[in-house]
């Protein structure tokens, strides 16, 4: 039989999140280019589909040309997210179509809040899933039969994939391309799209530094500025005395106010920031672990190892082996 590109259907609807659609779509389109450049046949036929053919307007105000819901099986079915998903899941015809189409597809995925539509169709029942961190509690509340994990960028269980918010859909699509065509093609696509790193799904969708900025947003800039200063001085003395002096407070007053405003002790916050910096270097660089320990302010490999075990439950070496960019 002649080779036919595999249909990749990305489901859109009015008020869909634009990047939830275009991010994965461009990954598969770029994979076609890279595969052809490597002398391989065109692997994918990506299409945006919707309840009715024509166009839908995204939440960014940009219209998307769409194909009608296919009556033939999808190889890959991706459900985009966005504010319009909660209206879409009230459409019984669309929910029934998603249920039927998912049963015949080789693999099914959601990007961001697209998980709500898959959940309404019963596709996610009993599975460990993820969505945008800001919607995880709502997803778990509305669909208690799911096991919602708010941390990973994406989760793959057999033929079922779910991902966190927006740009995580690019990571998910890159992982699919790697599974289909190999690591070289996936990395070539990532380079072509100027993606900083093809992130593994087990990476956290949370940033410690951003979370700390969020925690202190209503407390003025004092602790926010302190966190920025800490990030620039991880390898230096970050004792309570040093931190208190940086914000012009007594040590006792600093510890009390910091814990009240952040829910964390200064020592614990420093360790979290240092572990996050170490995770980044372990994944993105070939620096020896001893150098990383010095650079991030741990002093010794053993101190880094103990902190890593507390925060990540694996050793730095095991983390590098699993999550290194290669």
Protein Blocks (a to p, Z undefined) as FASTA:
>chain_A
ZZddddddddddehiafklmmmmmmmmmmmmmmmmmnopacfbdcddddfbgcidcdfko
pacddddddfbdcfbdcddedjklmmmmmmmklmmmmmmmmmmpmbdcdehjllmmmmmn
ommgoiacdddfklmmmmmmmmmmbccdfkbmbdcehjaccddehjlmmmmmmmmmmmmn
ojklmmmmmmmnopabacdfklcfbdfklmmmmmmmmnojklmmmmmmmmmmmmmccbfk
lmmmmnopafklmmmmmmmmnopafklmmmmmmmmmmmmmmmmmccdfklmmmmnonopa
mlmmmmmmmmnopafklmmmmmogZZ
